[in-house]
Amino acid sequence: MIGREILEEEEASANYVLRQVRMRRTGELSWEVASAETGATVAAGLADRAEALRFVRGWETLSRRVDGGLPGHKLVH
């Protein structure tokens, strides 16, 4: 995404990374979730790290419940 600066990046799971970003024009800080494999942003504009982690946990839980996991997901225990 143009106009944002990545301040911090951390592995959240085998499938996702969390990023704290700052919008260059406004200086607004937010969190986003990105694919660990491709780096593509999956969710953006999250208020805080805890909200981003809830997003990741939710998708990982869903992937475990779907037979064979979600497409492109590495299965985690």
Order of alpha helices (4+ residues) and beta strands (2+ residues): beta-beta-beta-beta-alpha
